Amino acid sequence: MLNVWRGGALVQHLTGGAVNHKAGRTVPVAHIVTVAPDSLLGELVAEEEVTERDGALLLPVNSSHHQAIATAGDGLRVSAHTPRMGLWKRLKHAR
């Protein structure tokens, strides 16, 4: 909601091609998210939970949703995304 309020856009409904994993509690790791190390999320994750590649942190996650960020709103920047699915996962205020 913050993204839309700041002038960004959403993908209203992800189709089967974008989300290629089962949702729910039975899937411990759905996919890997690339996290910017200089973001709050990057600072919060424990070092033993992530690996680093090309200057980004790789965090295993289980996320289940049917919408995604299409464009970032004013003053926001992407701090996490799923490279395999091409979806932005997290925004942060760009100070």
C-alpha positions in Angstrom: 0.0 0.0 0.0 2.9 2.4 0.8 4.2 1.9 -2.7 0.9 2.8 -4.4 0.5 5.8 -2.0 3.9 7.0 -3.1 2.9 6.8 -6.8 4.2 3.3 -7.6 2.3 0.5 -9.3 1.5 -3.1 -8.5 1.1 -6.2 -10.6 -2.4 -7.0 -9.5 -2.4 -10.7 -9.9 0.6 -12.9 -10.6 -0.1 -15.7 -13.0 1.3 -19.2 -12.7 4.4 -18.4 -14.8 5.7 -15.9 -12.3 5.2 -18.0 -9.2 6.6 -21.4 -9.7 6.4 -22.9 -6.2 3.8 -24.2 -3.9 2.5 -21.9 -1.2 2.0 -22.8 2.4 3.6 -24.1 5.6 4.8 -27.3 4.0 7.4 -25.5 1.9 10.3 -24.5 4.1 12.2 -22.6 1.3 10.2 -21.5 -1.7 13.0 -19.5 -3.4 16.0 -17.3 -2.9 15.7 -13.5 -2.5 18.6 -11.2 -3.3 19.0 -8.6 -0.6 20.9 -5.3 -0.7 23.5 -5.6 2.1 23.2 -1.8 2.9 19.4 -2.2 3.6 17.8 -2.7 7.0 16.9 -6.2 6.0 20.5 -6.9 4.9 21.8 -5.6 8.3 19.2 -7.7 10.2 19.8 -11.1 8.7 22.2 -13.3 10.6 25.4 -14.1 8.7 24.9 -17.8 9.0 21.5 -17.6 7.2 22.8 -16.1 4.0 25.5 -16.4 1.4 26.9 -13.6 -0.6 27.2 -13.4 -4.4 28.1 -10.4 -6.6 27.8 -7.9 -3.7 24.3 -9.1 -2.7 23.1 -11.3 0.1 21.1 -14.5 -0.9 18.4 -15.2 1.6 16.2 -18.4 1.4 12.5 -17.5 2.0 9.0 -18.9 1.9 6.7 -16.2 0.7 3.2 -16.7 -0.6 1.5 -13.8 -2.4 -0.4 -13.0 -5.6 0.7 -9.4 -6.1 4.1 -7.8 -6.7 5.7 -4.4 -7.2 5.6 -3.2 -10.8 7.3 0.2 -10.3 8.7 1.8 -7.2 7.0 4.9 -5.8 8.6 8.3 -5.3 11.5 8.1 -2.8 11.5 4.3 -2.6 14.2 1.9 -3.8 14.2 -1.8 -4.2 16.2 -3.6 -1.5 15.2 -7.2 -2.2 14.1 -9.1 -5.3 13.8 -12.6 -6.7 16.1 -12.9 -9.7 14.7 -16.2 -10.9 11.2 -14.9 -11.1 12.0 -11.2 -11.8 9.9 -9.9 -8.9 10.7 -7.1 -6.5 10.1 -8.2 -2.9 11.0 -5.3 -0.7 11.2 -1.5 -0.9 12.9 0.9 1.4 12.9 4.7 1.7 15.7 6.1 -0.4 17.3 8.7 1.9 
